[in-house]
Amino acid sequence: MKNILLPTDFSENSWNAIKYAIRFFENQNCNFYLLHIKSINATDYNDAPLILDRNDVDTLYLRPIKQDLQTLLKRIKKLESSKKSHHFYTIIENTYFTSGIRKTIDEKEIDFIVMGTKGATGLSKIILGSNTADVVTKVKCNTLVIPEHAKFTEPSKIAFPTDFSLSHNLHVLKPIVKILNRFKTSLHILHINKSKTNINTQQSQNKELLEEYFNQYHFSFHDLTNINVEDAIENFIENNAINMVCMVAKNLNYFQQILFHSKVENITYHTRIPFLVLHEKN
């Protein structure tokens, strides 16, 4: 049984991520936890008392959220892809966003987070520290990031950018293997050089490790040369009909060049291509 965390703010953006998650984990036994995190602040309400008792908190804050979660559950049940193997639960946390995510991950033994972004506009705010960016970089749990315009399609082609440093254990790549098995996906391993230079001995050895690790699957290596890493990836995605990008979060420097840069609003694939961000667990 997989435990999937679905953070929601009741926006259409988060709803799109929920729909994607249900399809992505179709035919698998899953517990889905719909999590809404609300920081209670009495000063946000002009007419609210500064000191609130439990009934006040429930009336002013929790009851409307509970109603919204029940409405969301009804909406999910109407989906044709909502299967009997899927079980849904609701959670409300009153804390900072990242703290609420971590708390739920620990208590519910979460395997995956699936959450949405607002495409190019939303991702450009990652530089300033959005909720999605905080989860992706600070929470050690595999996270599937769903842009607002992404529509589910079986991931037939996955791009895996790497600098062949392998600062992570190969075990962290196991979710990619599971996708390759489930969807008969082809894996495209991208190495991008800003100039035409050969990889060093260590990188060459790590490349061989990746080749051995994926030797039972359909994979290919691609060496790209472009001074702009993000441009190289976008061109590759567009030219090769890539429909998912997987990255290892521990390789943060390389990772930031692709997701967290000032010109992200010009990168069109951010609005429609899901990102799977892999973490090593403690």
N, C-alpha and C positions, 0 to 999 in steps of 0.2 A: 504494500500500500504506500503510494507516494503522498507526501504532505506538501501542498502547494499554497503559498501565501499570495493573496490578491489584495494589495493595498487599494483603497478606493476613496475618492473624494466626491463620488456620485456624478462626475462629469462624463460626457460622452467619450472623452479621451480614455478614462479609466474603464468605461464600459467596453470599448474596443479591445482593450487588453484582456478583459475577462472573456470575451467571445473568442479571442485568439487562443487563450489558455485552454478553454474547453475543447476546442478543435485539436490543438496540438497534443493534448493528453487523452484524446478520444480512444476508447477501447482499453484504457488502463484504469486500474482501481486507484482512485484518488480521493483524498480529503482536501477540499478547497476551503481555505479560511479567508473570508472577506473581512478585511481589517480597515476600520476607519479610526484615524488618530485625530483627536481634538484636544487642543490645549485650552483648558477652561480659564478664562480671564474675565472676572466680573466687571472690570472697567470697560469691557467691550460693549456692554449693554447699559445705556444711559439710565434706564429705569430699574436696573437690577440692584439689589442691596449689596453692599460691600462684603457682608458676611452672609454666606449662604449655608442653609442647613441641607440635609440630604434630600428632602422633598423638593427644595428649590432647585437643586442641581439636576434632579431627575426631570422636573417640569421644564426648566429653561434650556437644558443642554442635552441630556441623554434621551429623553422621550422622542424628540424629533429625529435624532440620529437612528434610534431603534426603528422608527417608522420607515425611514429612508432605506434602511437595510432590509426590512421586510418587503418593501416595494421592489428592491433589487433582486431579492430571492424569487419573487413572483415573475419578474422579467426573465430571469435565468431559466425558470421552469418552462417557459414558452419556447425556448430554443429547441429545435429538432435534434440538435447535437448533444443536448443534455441527457446523459445516459444514466441508467440505474447504477452503474459502477462508480458514478460520481456523487460524492456527498458534500454538502455545503454547510458551513458554520459561520456565524457572525461574531466579530470581536470588536469592542470599543476600547480604545486606550486614551487616557488623558495624560499626555507626556510629550516630550520632544519627539519629532518624527523618527529620527534614527534610533532613539532609545526604544520607542514603541516597536519598531521593526525587530530590533535585536531581542527584545523581551519575548515577542511572539515566536521568533525562530527557536529560542531556547525551550520555551514551554511546550511548543507543538512539534518540535523536532522537524522543522521545515527543511525540505529537500530543494525546493525551487521557489524563487520569487518571480512573479510575472507582473510587470507594471508598465504603464504607458508614459509617453512623453508627448509634448505638443509639437512634434516635428522640428523644423529648422528654427522657428522662433523660440520654442521652448528649449531646444538644445543649446542655443546661443547663450542662454542664461546660465548654463552649467558652469561657465567661467566664474560666475558670481556665487555659485554654490546652491544649486537647486536640490530638491528632495531626491530626484532620480540620481543625480551625480553623487550625492552623499551615500546612497545605498550602494551604487555600483563600486565606489572606491573604498568605502569604510566598513561595509557590512560583509563579512565573510560567508556569503551564501551565493550559490549560482543564481544568476539573475537574467531573465529574458526581458529585454527592453523592447516594447512595442510602440513604434511611432503612430501618430494619430491617423495616418492614411494607409497603414499596413492592413492588408486583407489576407486572411489565412490561405496559404497554399502549401502543399507539402514541400518541405525544403529539399528540392532536388539537387541544388548546387550550393555548397557552403564555401565561403571564403574564410581562410584562417591566416591572417597576417602574423608574421613572426620575424624577429631579427636573429633567430637561431641561437639566442643566448641561453635559452632553457633555464632560466632562474627558478623554474618551478619543477616539481616532480611530475613525471609523465602521467601519473595516476589522475592528475587534475583533468586530463583530456578524456576521461572515461565517458562523460556525457556526450561528447562528439561521437564516440564509438557507438553509443546506444542509438543516436540519431541515424548514423550510417546503416545500422542494422534494421531499424524500424521502417525507414523511408527509402532504402536503397539509394542513398544520396551519394553524390560524388563530392570529394573534398579537394579544394584548390588551395594549396599552401603557398602563400605569397611572401616573398622576401623582396623588400624594396630598398634600393641603394640610392642615395642622393647623388652619387657619382659612380662611374664605372670602375668599381674596385672589387677585387675578389674577396670572398669570405675567408676568414682566418682558419687556422687548424681546428680550434675549439668549435667554431661554428660549423665547420665541415663534419666533425664528429657528431655534433648534435643533429645535423641534418640526417645523417645516417641512422641515428636513433629514431627519429620521426618516421623515416622510411620503413624501418623494421616494425615500429609500433602499428603502423597503418597498412602493413603489407597484405592483409587479407581483404582490403577494401579498395574501391576505385578512387585513387587519389593521384594528384599531379603537383609538381613543383613549378612555380613561376617566378622568375627573376625579373623585376621591374626596375628601371632606372628613371628617377624623377626627383628633382630637388624638393618637390612638395609631396610628402607622403600621402596626404589626404587626396590630392588630385590623382595620384597614381591608383589609389584604391577605387575612387569613384569611376575612373575610366575603365578599370578592370571589371567592376560590377556591371556597368552599363553594357560593355561589349560581350560579356559572358553570361548574361541573364542570371546573375547570382541572386538568390532569394533569402539568404541569411548570412550574417557575418559573426564569427566566433572569435573571441579574444580571451587571453588570460590576464586577469587584472593585476597579478603580481608584477608583470612586466610593465610597470606603470609609466615609465618614460616613453616607451614606444606607444603605449595605449593612449596617452594624452595627446600625442601628435595627431591622432585620428579622430578622437571624439571631442577634445577640449581645446579648440583653437579659435582665434578671433574671427575667422572667415567661415565659420560653420554654417552661417545662413546661406552661403553659396553652394553648399553640398546637398544636392537634391536627393540622394538616396537616403539621407537621414530621415526623410519624411515618410518612407514607405518600407524600408528594409529592416527587419528585426535584428537586434544585436543580442547574442548570447555571451554573457560575461562570466567566465569561470573563475572560481576561487578555490584555493587550497584551504581546507578546514583545519582548525587547530587540533 
